[in-house]
Amino acid sequence: MATAAYEQLKLHITPEKFYVEACDDGADDVLTIDRVSTEVTLAVKKDVPPSAVTRPIFGILGTIHLVAGNYLIVITKKIKVGEFFSHVVWKATDFDVLSYKKTMLHLTDIQRLSNTSPEFQEMSLLERADQRFVWNGHLLRELSAQPEVHRFALPVLHGFITMHSCSINGKYFDWILISRRSCFRAGVRYYVRGIDSEGHAANFVETEQIVHYNGSKASFVQTRGSIPVFWSQRPNLKYKPLPQISKVANHMDGFQRHFDSQVIIYGKQVIINLINQKGSEKPLEQTFATMVSSLGSGMMRYIAFDFHKECKNMRWDRLSILLDQVAEMQDELSYFLVDSAGQVVANQEGVFRSNCMDCLDRTNVIQSLLARRSLQAQLQRLGVLHVGQKLEEQDEFEKIYKNAWADNANACAKQYAGTGALKTDFTRTGKRTHLGLIMDGWNSMIRYYKNNFSDGFRQDSIDLFLGNYSVDELESHSPLSVPRDWKFLALPIIMVVAFSMCIICLLMAGDTWTETLAYVLFWGVASIGTFFIILYNGKDFVDAPRLVQKEKID
């Protein structure tokens, strides 16, 4: 029987200590955290002082050390997502950050499990978790060092999950979609691209589709991740900054590290590269193809599909070209299936690794189509679909399926790019619409603003949360407080004033048209000139990260 984390907890607070009491039936454990020495010990319920202030909590996210002191982060609210093979899945919706200081200041896998030993199943949830996807691993480091308190440690996943009870032909089954975002080389769109020296790819997400019917379980896994070479695309106020491929980094070393780990974990790799094969994206496609060819691995197959070229003029039906191209490969990779007796009857021999520039919009469309093809085969094998029946013809399920994948796209996009995904009208309806194009334009505008003017702070927050930046308690000031150069404020003010004067001169004409023209030209040239000066110095005006990570290779 697996050692589960405690589900019912109470937090008792005294000026000296935090007491986290396990309230599950038969439990007598109390986790004690000294607010002065930060020592973590295990006690029993009778050790909790009657004078303590008590409140219910739903888990410990971890602890963090900042310049202002040490803090305990707890989960204060949760909502039930659904039940997953007799296990309840919760979504944490609210948190509290509690200062160790006495002032109480507040800061304003299914396939893998089928092949594990009984000893593994008896380990704590924290020990069993895949560390690639434990986002609060850094915050739990003090608890994880003491096995006797592991049941108080709750590993947290960042990504997306949805569960649905569905019916086709009067046969009921559970359909689940999970995306797990890697905490390695994590960050936001333009500040984290490519790979690091250990081969971790930016925006790496493992997406698993699971079916549960009459005790049988089927699973299909796909991955996505940034193009695995050393490249960057820093924001500079331009709508689409030019990608820069490093001229000094050892691309093959990082590339091989990345795919060596992918082959070990997942098996064969079918790489689907969806970026443009012309313009600014072309060098990246050429580099990716060259790397695959140079590595010469029989475990990798590379397919380049220019999504935008093939589907231009809203010809999204042409995606069938790619699906037909990889159909035989998908049949070879297969899917995982275990019957009601617990016997594995089919194994997934590898994964599709899809990418575009952001690994969001184009990638999600392709993943949803590949997943549907796998689901079609699974449901036929399980006897849910009759011979000759098509999943696309099941209107009620199709609506659930499409909306779930669109929601998955939005969740992944918000976490990386700051807005919902583009092209979700196709994912939801199977058609590209004019309204969808308008919404894509709106989301693109929001992305532009966030990527240029707020993502630096988001990147700093992620680096601090994951432990990529270590706080020096001897620092007298926050490293986030960096004074801006004079032109950061002066030039925008000059541009706004000059543009305003130009408009005023147009509305309030002078005595002669030549006088009016002279004023308009003067202020117009001043505003346009200032605008181009700002654009030329774009990197000085964007919101860049201010924390220095332990290691960062572009």
N, C-alpha and C positions, 0 to 999 in steps of 0.2 A: 504494500500500500504506500503510495507516495506521501511524503511529508509535506502537507499543504501549509501555506501561510495562514496565519490567524486572520479570521474574517471580521470578528467583532472586537473592537478595541476602545479603551478609554484613556484619555490623556489627563494625568493629574499634575498640576503645576504648583511648585513651591518656589520661594526665592532662591533656594539652593539647587534644586534638582527638577528634572522632568521624569515622571513615572508613566510608562506606557503599559497598561494592564490588558492582558489577554482575557477576553470575556467569553470565549468559546466554552461549550460544555466540558467540564472536567479540567479546564485549564487553571493553573495557579501561578503561571509565569508573569513576572513584571520586569520590563526592561527599564533600567535606571540610567539616566544620563546626568552626570555632574555638570552643572552650569558654569563652574569655575575651572575645574581641571579637565573637563570634557571627557572624563573616563566613562566607559560604557560597561555596565555589569548587569548580571541577572539576579533578581530578587524574587520574593513571593509577595502575595497580596497583603499579608499582615504588615509588611514593611512600609506600606503607603501611609503617610501621616494623615490623620483625620482633617487637618487644617488645609489640605491641598485643594486648590480650585480644580474642579473636574468638568470635562467636556467629552462628548463622543467624537471619535475620529474613525476613518476607514482605511488607514494605512500610513506608513512612513515613507515619504519620497526619498529622504536622505538628509544629510547635513552639508553645509557649505561654509567655507571660510572666506570672509571679505575683509576689506580694510576696516570697516566699521565693527567687525567682530564676527563671532560664530552664530550660525542660525540653524534651527531645526525646521524642516519643511514637511508638513503633514497634509494628508488628503481630508478635507472636511465635508465634501459632498460627492455623491456618485449616483449614476443612473444605470439601470440594468439594460444591457444591449441584447442579451439572449442567453440561451443555454447551448453549450458546445460539448457534446458527448458527456452529458451528466455534470458538466462543470459550468458554473455561471460566469459569464463575461460581463465585466463592469467597465464603464467609462467614467474616469475621474473628471469632475466638472468644476471643482473649486478647491483651493488650497489655502493654507495659512503659513506664513513665514514667521517663526518665533525666535526672538533674540535670546541668546544665552545670558545676556546682561540682565540684571535684576530689574531694570526699568521696564522690561517687557515691551521694548520698542518693536514696531512692525515695519518691515519693508512693504512703503506705500506701494512546435513544428510537427505535423501528423506523420509524415513519411519517416522522419528521423526517429520518432518515438516507437515506431513499429519494430525497430531493429535494435532496441536497447536491452540491457541486462536488467534482471530484477534489482540488482544493487543500485543501478542508475535511477530506477523508479522510486527507490526509497530515499533518494537525496532530496534536499530542500528545493523549493521552487527557484531560489536564487542560484543554487549550484547547477541546476538542470538547464537554466535559461541559456540560449545562444547569446554570447556576449556581444556579438555584432549588433544586436537589436535592443540591448538593455540601456536605455537612455539615462537612467539615473544611477548607472554603475559607479560613477565618480562620487556621487553623493552618498552612496551606500558603502564606501570603502572601509569606514570604521566598523560598521556592523558586519561586513563580509569577512573581516579579519578574525571574528569570533564565531565559530560554528554553532555554539550553544544558543546564540541569539538570532540565527538565520530565519526563524519562523516569524520574526518581526519585520524582516526585510522583504519588501514588495517590489520586484522588478517591473519596470514600466516600459511599455511598448509605445513607439511613436509611429503613426501611420493611419490606417483606416481598417474598419471591420464592419460588415453588415451580415445579418443572418435572416433568412426567410424560410418559412414553411410553405412549400409549394405543392401544387397538384397538377398532374398531367394524366389523362386517361383514368381519372379516379384513383390514381396512386400517389400517395403523399410521401414527400421526401424533403429533407433539409438541404438548403443550398447556402453556402457560406463563401464570402469573399474577404480575404485578409491581405493587406499590404503592410509589410514591415520595413521601416526605413532604417538604414544602417546609421549607427552613431559615429562611424569612422569617416573622416573627411566630410563632416556634416557642415552645412551652412546654407547661405542664400545664393540666389541665381548667379549674379555676376562676380561675386567674390570667391566662390569655390567652384572651380572647373577642373576637368582632367583627373589626374591621379596624384598621390603623394609618393614618397620614396619607398613605402612599404607595399605599394600596389593597390591601395584603397581608392576606389573611384568615387567621385563626387555624386551626390544624389542617387546613391545606390539603393534600390528598393526591390525586395523580394515579394512577389504577389502570388498568393496561393488560392486556388478555387477548390472547394471541398463539397462533396455530395455524400449524404448519409441516407441510405434507404434499406429498410428491413435488416438492420445490423451490418450491412456492407458499407464500406467507406471507400470513396474514390477521391483522388487528389491530382491536381495539375499545377505545377509551379513554373513561373516565368521570372526573369530578372530584368532590370533596367539599370543603366548607369552611364555616367559621362564617358565620352570617348577616352579610352585609357592610355593617353600620352600626356606629356607635360605641356599644358597650354593654359592660357588665361584670356579673359575678356572683361577687363576692368571698365566700370562705367565712367563716362567722360562727358555727359550731357547729350551725346549723340543718341539718336533713337536706337541704333544698332551698332554698338562698339565693334571695332575690327578684332577678330580673334587673333591672338598672338601665340605661335608655337615656339617653345623655348629652343634656342640655338645651342645651348650649352649642356642641357640635361641629358642623361643617358636614357633615352626613351625605351630602348629594348629591355633594359634591366627592369624598369617599372612595369612595362607591358607584360613581360614574362612573369613577374611576381603576381600580377593581377590574375592572369589566366591560369597560372599554376594552382592558385587557391580556388578559383572557380571550378576547375576540373576536379580537384579533390573533393570539393563540397557537393557539386551538382552532376558531374560527369561530362558528357559531350556538350559542346557549345555551338549553337547555331546563331551566328551574329547577324542581326538585321540592322543595317545602318540606313537611317531614313533621311539623312541630311541632304541639302542641295548639292548637286555635282557641278555647280558653276558658281561664280561670284566668290564672296568672302568665305563660304563654307567649303569650297572645293579643296583647298590645301589640307584641311582636316580629313576629308574623305580619302584623299590620296595617301596621306600618312597612315591612316588606319589600315587601308588595303595593303600597303607596303609592309607594315608590321606583321600582319597575319601571314603574308606570303613568306617573309623572312624567317618567321618562327617555324614554319613548316610542320605544324602539329597536325597529326591525323585526328585529333579530338576537336578540331575547330573547323567550321565552315563559315565562309563570309559571303553575305548577300548585300549588295548596295542597291537601294531602291529610292530614287529621287521622288519623294512623296509629293512635293509641290508641283513638279513638272508633270508627273503622271496624272495627278488629280486636278490640274488647272481647269478653269471654266466650270467648276463644280462637278466634274466628272468623277465622283467618288466611287462609282461602280467599277472603276479601273483598279480598285484595291484587290479585286479578284485575281488580277495578274500575279500579285505577290503571293496570295494564298495558294493559288495553283502551283506556283513555283516551289513553295516549301511544303506542299501537302505530303509528299513521299517522306520528306525528312521528319515531319511531325509524326507520321505513322511509325517511323523507326524509333523516335524518342519515346513514344507511347505515353502512358500515365500510370499512376500508382493505384492499385486496387487490392483491398483486403476483404475477404468474404465474412459472413456472419459468424463463422467458426474461428475467426482470427487468423486464417491462412492467407498469406500474400500470394495472389494469383497473377499479378502484373506489377512490373516496376517501371518507373520513369527513368530512362537511361541518360537523360541530359535535359538541357533547358534551352529555350529561345532567350538570347540576351539582346534586347532591343534598345536602340537609342536614337535620339535626334539631337538637336543642340542642347535643349533643356531637359530632355528625357521626360517630357510632360505630355504635350498635346498630341503630336503625331504618334508618339510611342503608345499612349493609352488607347488610341483608336485601333492600332494594330494588335495590341495585347488582347483587347476585348474580342476581336474577330478570331484570333487563335484559340482563345479560351472557349468560345462558343463551339468551334469545331471539335475540340476535345470533349466538351460536355455532351455534344451530340453522340459521340462514340460511347461515352460512359453510360448515358441513360439508355441507349439501345442494348448495351451489354447487360445492364441491370434489369432489363425488362420493363422499364418505365415507358419508353417509346416503342411503338410497334415498328416492324420492318417497313421501311419506305417512308415513315413519318419524318418530317423536318421540324427541327426546333423552332425555326422562324415562323412556322404556321401556328404555333401555340401562343395565341395573342396575349392571354393573361400572364403567362410566364415571361414572354418576351418583354412586356412592359416592365416587370420586376427586374429582369436581367439588364436591360439597357439603362434604366435609371440607377441601378447599383453601380454599374461601371462608370456612368457619368459622375456619380457622387464620389467614387474613388478618384477619378481624374481631378475633381475640384479639391479634394482633400490634399492630394499629393502636390498639386499646383500651389495651393495656399501656403503649404509648408516650405516650399522652395522659392517660388516666384512672388508670393504676396497676394495673388488674386486667384479666383477660380480658373479652371482650365479653359482653353480655347477649343473650338470644334466640338463642344459637347452636344450641340444640336444634332450632329450626325450620330453620336453615341446613343442619345436618347430616342431618336426617331428613325434612324437609318437613312436620313436624308439631310443634305446640306441646304439650309434655308437662308433667305435674305435677312430675316430677323437674327439668325445665328451670326451672320457676318457683322451686323451692327453691334451685337453684344461682344463679339470678339474685338471689335474696334474700341469699345468702351473699356474692356478689361486690359487691352494693350496700353491705353492711356494711363490707367491706374498703375499698371506694372512700371511704366516709364517713370512716373513720379516716385513710387516706392523704391525702385532699384537705384534711383539717383539721389534721393533725399531722405531715406529712412532705413535703408538696408545695412548701413554701417553699424548702427545701434543694434539691429537684430543679430548681426554676425557676432558682435561683442557678447551679446546675451547668450548665444549658443555656445561660444567658446568658454565662457565662464561656467555655464551649467555643466558642460561635458568635461571640464578640467583641462581644456587645451591651454588655458591661461591660469597660472598659479599666482594667487594673491600673496604679496609680501606684506606681512603684518607690520613691518617696520616702516612701510611707506607712510609719509605724512599727508599725502594728498592723493586723490583719485586719479588714476591714469586716464580716465575718461575726460578729465578737465584739461583740454588742450586749447590754448588760445588760437583764434582764427586770424589769418593774415588780413591786413587792412582792406585789400581789394575784395574780400569776401562780402563785406557790407557796402563798401563805397561804390563799386561798379554797378551792382543791381540798382542802387538808389539813383545813380546818374542816368542809367538807361530808362528807368520809370519816369523820372522828371523830364528827360528829353522827349520821350514819347508823348507824355501829357502835354508838354508845351507845343508839340507839333499839332496835336488835335485841337488845342485851344486856338492856335493861329489859323487853322482851317475854319473854325467856327466863328471866330471874331476877326473878320477880314480887316486889313489895314486900309489906309487912305487910297492906296493904289495897288493894283494886282502885282506889280513888281516887288513892292514892299512885302506883301503877303507871301509871294513865292520865295523871296529871300529868307524870311523867317522859317517857313516850312522846310526849305532845303537845309538850313542850318541845323534845326532841331532834328530833322529826319536823319541827316547824316550822323549827327551825334548819337542818336538812339541806335541806329543800325551799326555804326562803328563800335559802340560799347557792346552791343550784342555779340559781334564777332570776336571781340577781345575776350568776353566771357566764355564763348564757345571754344576758343583757342586754348584757354586755360581751364578747360572743363574739369579736369581732375582735381583742381583746387576748390571747386564749388560743390562737389558731390559729398554725400555723407559717407565717409570711409571708416572702416573699423579702426579703433585706437588701441586695442589690446594686442600685445605681441604674443603670438602663440608659441608653444614649445618648439614646434617644427611646422614650417609652411613652405612648400615648394610649388611654384607656379610653372 
